[in-house]
Amino acid sequence: MKKVLVTGAAGAIGLNVIKYLLMEGKYEITALDLNNKKTIKKLKKYKNRINIIYGDVLDSTLMESLVKEHDYIIHLAGLVPPLGDFHKTLGEIIEYNGTENIIKKIKEVNDKCYLLYASSTSVYDFSLGASVKEKIKESELDNYSLNKYKVEKLIKKELNNYTIFRLPLVLSNLKDEPFIYGIKKNLVVEVTTKEDTAYAFIKALSHQKELNKKVFNVGMGEEGRVVYNDILKNILKYYGLSWKYVLSRLFLEKKYNSPILTDSDDLENLIHYRTDSLYNYYRRLKNRNKKRVLARFIAKPIVFLKK
């Protein structure tokens, strides 16, 4: 049975990766995340079905032992915006140094290990359309995007078995998971959901030959192309107003980019990972937050104005 290591396993995408790996029923799974109450709570339900390791990707001894024993690594650990920008040094340590440690151990103890890395479409500029063929201008990248791109270059230089997925805005459960609010409201964006993103990583495991040593944009395609303001409107409608929404929209710099991806169908045509839709996401958002009656009531005037 092939062995899969998932870093950042207690995150929004990581938990769905574990769920889908278990559904596949053909992998031995190891989940790696930091040792705190939040991650322990999230991973608790899987404790009898997978191997759970609480530790840090920066731990050289730990990563050597884990890399040696695994055939695949789905590397999701990192800081999402805005934390990846605010904590410049920490972002570089976790994103770049952490991945550098994994790469070093792959080269030293298991050069056949296949690394799947979660990068970001924020590396593109604010053009209406973007593809993996686009030349990246490092001088124009923010801290979060620059770290992602530096990691991409390191992976390409050092490894023979890898695939890089550039992820756009990933729609998730707002109650328990981080959401990126730092986007200009009138931008047309392409999004995906945590479910489809996780499934793309799972499908990639059985398509290494077609995907190896390549970069792909992961998106929902035409179905997921929408004005960002429409997403905000539906968040207010189905989830309601929150302090995070208010503070982020009022004070957070709107510089994150999730452009239309002109080649996001390329990955879909190879591995067929899309099963979700915006309609399904909004329906889940509504069903999971029915008790937030007051928050939705307070948001009604803003929803009306956004129409």
C-alpha positions in Angstrom: 0.0 0.0 0.0 1.4 3.4 -1.0 2.0 5.9 1.8 0.9 9.5 1.6 2.2 12.3 3.9 -0.1 15.4 4.2 1.5 18.5 5.7 -0.8 21.2 7.0 -3.3 18.4 7.5 -5.7 20.2 9.8 -6.3 23.1 7.4 -9.4 23.5 5.2 -7.9 21.7 2.2 -5.9 19.2 4.3 -8.9 17.8 6.1 -10.7 17.2 2.8 -7.6 15.6 1.4 -7.6 13.1 4.3 -11.3 12.5 3.8 -10.9 11.7 0.1 -7.8 9.6 0.7 -9.8 7.5 3.1 -12.6 7.1 0.5 -10.0 5.9 -2.0 -9.1 3.1 0.4 -5.7 2.4 -1.1 -3.3 4.6 0.8 -1.6 4.6 4.2 -2.1 8.2 5.4 0.1 10.3 7.7 -1.2 13.7 8.8 1.3 16.3 10.0 0.4 19.5 11.7 1.4 21.7 14.7 0.6 20.6 18.2 -2.1 22.9 19.5 -5.7 22.5 20.7 -7.2 23.6 17.3 -5.3 21.0 15.2 -5.8 18.2 17.8 -9.6 18.9 17.8 -9.8 18.8 14.0 -7.8 15.7 13.6 -9.3 13.8 16.5 -12.0 12.0 14.5 -9.4 10.4 12.3 -7.1 9.2 15.1 -8.0 5.5 14.7 -7.9 5.6 10.9 -4.7 7.4 10.0 -1.2 8.2 11.5 -1.2 11.6 13.2 2.0 13.3 13.9 2.2 16.7 15.7 5.3 18.5 14.6 6.9 21.1 12.4 8.1 20.8 8.8 11.2 22.7 10.0 12.2 19.8 12.2 15.1 18.2 10.3 15.1 14.8 12.2 11.3 14.5 12.0 11.1 15.2 8.3 13.9 12.8 7.5 12.1 10.0 9.1 8.8 10.9 7.5 10.2 11.5 4.0 12.1 8.2 4.1 8.8 6.3 4.7 6.4 7.9 2.3 5.9 7.6 -1.5 3.9 10.9 -1.8 3.9 14.2 0.0 1.0 16.6 -0.4 2.6 19.8 1.0 -0.1 22.2 2.2 1.6 23.8 5.3 2.0 27.6 5.1 0.6 30.9 6.1 -2.4 32.2 4.1 -3.0 35.9 3.4 -3.1 38.3 5.2 -0.8 36.6 7.7 1.6 35.6 5.0 2.2 39.4 4.3 1.9 40.8 7.8 4.4 38.3 9.3 7.1 38.7 6.7 9.9 36.7 8.4 7.5 34.0 9.7 6.0 33.6 6.3 9.4 33.1 4.8 10.5 30.6 7.5 7.3 28.5 7.2 6.9 28.7 3.4 10.4 28.7 2.1 12.6 27.2 4.8 10.0 24.5 5.6 9.7 23.4 2.0 13.5 23.6 1.6 13.8 21.2 4.5 11.4 18.7 2.8 13.3 19.0 -0.5 16.7 18.4 1.2 15.4 15.3 2.9 13.9 14.0 -0.4 17.3 14.3 -2.1 19.1 12.7 0.9 16.9 9.7 1.7 14.1 9.2 -0.8 14.7 10.7 -4.3 11.7 8.8 -5.7 9.2 10.6 -3.4 6.6 12.6 -5.4 6.0 16.1 -4.0 2.7 17.9 -4.7 3.0 21.6 -3.7 0.2 24.1 -3.2 1.3 27.4 -4.7 -1.0 30.4 -5.5 -2.4 32.2 -8.5 -1.5 35.4 -6.7 1.8 35.2 -8.5 0.1 36.6 -11.6 -0.5 40.3 -12.1 -4.0 41.9 -12.2 -4.6 41.0 -15.9 -8.0 39.6 -16.9 -6.5 36.3 -17.9 -3.5 34.3 -16.7 -1.9 31.1 -17.6 1.2 29.1 -16.5 3.0 30.4 -19.6 2.8 33.9 -18.2 6.2 35.4 -17.2 6.2 36.2 -13.4 7.6 39.6 -12.4 9.2 39.0 -9.0 9.7 42.7 -8.3 6.0 43.2 -8.3 5.0 40.4 -6.0 3.9 40.9 -2.4 5.6 38.9 0.4 3.2 36.0 0.3 3.3 35.6 -3.4 7.1 36.1 -3.6 7.6 33.2 -1.1 5.4 31.0 -3.1 7.2 31.7 -6.3 10.6 31.3 -4.7 9.5 27.9 -3.5 8.3 27.0 -7.0 11.8 27.8 -8.4 13.5 25.8 -5.7 11.4 22.7 -6.4 12.0 22.9 -10.1 15.7 23.2 -9.6 16.2 20.5 -7.0 13.6 17.7 -7.6 12.8 15.2 -10.4 9.4 14.2 -9.1 7.0 17.0 -8.4 3.9 18.8 -9.5 3.0 22.4 -8.6 -0.7 23.4 -8.3 -1.4 27.2 -8.3 -4.5 27.7 -6.2 -6.9 30.7 -6.7 -9.3 32.0 -4.0 -10.5 28.8 -2.3 -14.1 29.0 -0.9 -14.4 27.4 2.5 -16.5 27.2 5.6 -16.3 30.7 7.1 -17.2 29.6 10.6 -14.1 27.4 11.1 -11.7 28.2 8.3 -9.8 31.3 7.1 -11.1 33.2 4.1 -9.3 35.7 1.9 -11.1 39.1 2.0 -8.3 41.2 0.6 -9.5 41.4 -3.0 -10.9 44.5 -4.8 -14.7 44.1 -5.0 -15.1 44.9 -8.7 -12.4 42.4 -9.9 -13.6 39.4 -12.0 -12.0 36.4 -10.3 -11.8 32.7 -10.8 -12.4 30.6 -7.7 -12.6 27.0 -6.6 -13.8 25.2 -3.4 -11.8 23.3 -0.8 -13.5 20.2 -1.9 -12.5 20.4 -5.6 -9.0 21.5 -4.6 -8.5 18.5 -2.3 -9.8 16.2 -4.9 -7.3 17.6 -7.5 -4.5 16.5 -5.2 -6.0 13.1 -4.7 -6.5 12.5 -8.5 -2.9 13.7 -9.1 -1.5 10.8 -7.2 -2.6 8.3 -9.9 -1.6 10.6 -12.7 2.0 11.3 -11.8 3.3 10.4 -15.3 1.1 13.0 -17.0 1.7 15.7 -14.4 5.3 15.2 -13.4 7.6 18.3 -13.5 4.7 20.6 -14.5 2.8 23.6 -13.1 -1.0 23.7 -13.3 -3.7 26.3 -12.4 -6.4 24.8 -10.3 -9.8 26.5 -10.9 -13.5 25.9 -11.4 -13.3 27.1 -15.0 -16.1 29.1 -16.5 -18.5 28.1 -13.7 -16.2 29.7 -11.1 -15.7 33.1 -12.9 -17.5 35.8 -11.0 -17.2 39.4 -9.8 -15.8 39.3 -6.4 -18.5 41.6 -5.1 -21.1 38.8 -5.9 -19.2 36.5 -3.6 -19.2 39.1 -0.8 -22.9 39.6 -1.3 -23.7 35.9 -0.9 -21.4 35.5 2.1 -23.5 38.3 3.8 -26.7 36.7 2.6 -26.0 33.1 3.8 -23.5 33.6 6.6 -24.2 37.1 7.8 -22.1 39.9 9.0 -19.0 39.2 11.1 -16.3 41.2 12.7 -13.7 39.6 10.4 -15.7 40.7 7.4 -16.0 44.3 8.7 -12.4 44.7 9.8 -11.0 43.0 6.6 -13.1 45.1 4.2 -12.5 48.3 6.0 -8.8 48.1 6.8 -7.2 45.3 4.9 -5.2 46.3 1.8 -7.0 44.9 -1.3 -4.0 43.4 -3.2 -4.7 39.7 -3.4 -5.2 38.4 -6.9 -7.3 35.5 -8.1 -7.5 36.1 -11.8 -9.4 34.3 -14.6 -7.3 31.3 -15.5 -7.2 30.8 -19.3 -5.7 27.3 -18.9 -7.5 25.9 -15.8 -9.3 23.4 -18.1 -5.9 21.8 -18.8 -5.8 20.1 -15.5 -9.5 19.1 -15.6 -9.0 17.5 -19.0 -6.2 15.4 -17.6 -7.5 14.2 -14.2 -11.2 15.2 -14.1 -11.3 16.7 -10.6 -14.2 19.1 -10.8 -17.3 17.9 -9.0 -18.4 21.1 -7.2 -20.1 24.4 -8.1 -20.8 27.9 -6.8 -24.4 26.9 -6.2 -23.4 23.9 -4.1 -21.0 26.1 -2.1 -23.6 28.7 -1.3 -26.1 26.0 -0.4 -23.6 24.5 2.1 -22.9 27.9 3.5 -26.6 28.4 4.1 -27.2 25.0 5.6 -24.2 25.1 7.9 -25.1 28.5 9.4 -28.8 28.5 9.9 -28.4 29.5 13.5 -26.7 32.8 12.6 -30.1 34.5 12.3 -29.1 37.9 13.8 -25.9 38.1 11.8 -27.9 37.6 8.5 -30.5 40.1 9.6 -27.9 42.8 10.3 -26.4 42.1 6.9 -29.6 42.6 5.0 -29.1 46.3 4.3 -25.6 45.7 2.9 -26.9 42.9 0.7 -29.5 45.2 -0.6 -27.0 47.9 -1.4 -24.7 45.3 -3.1 -27.5 44.4 -5.5 
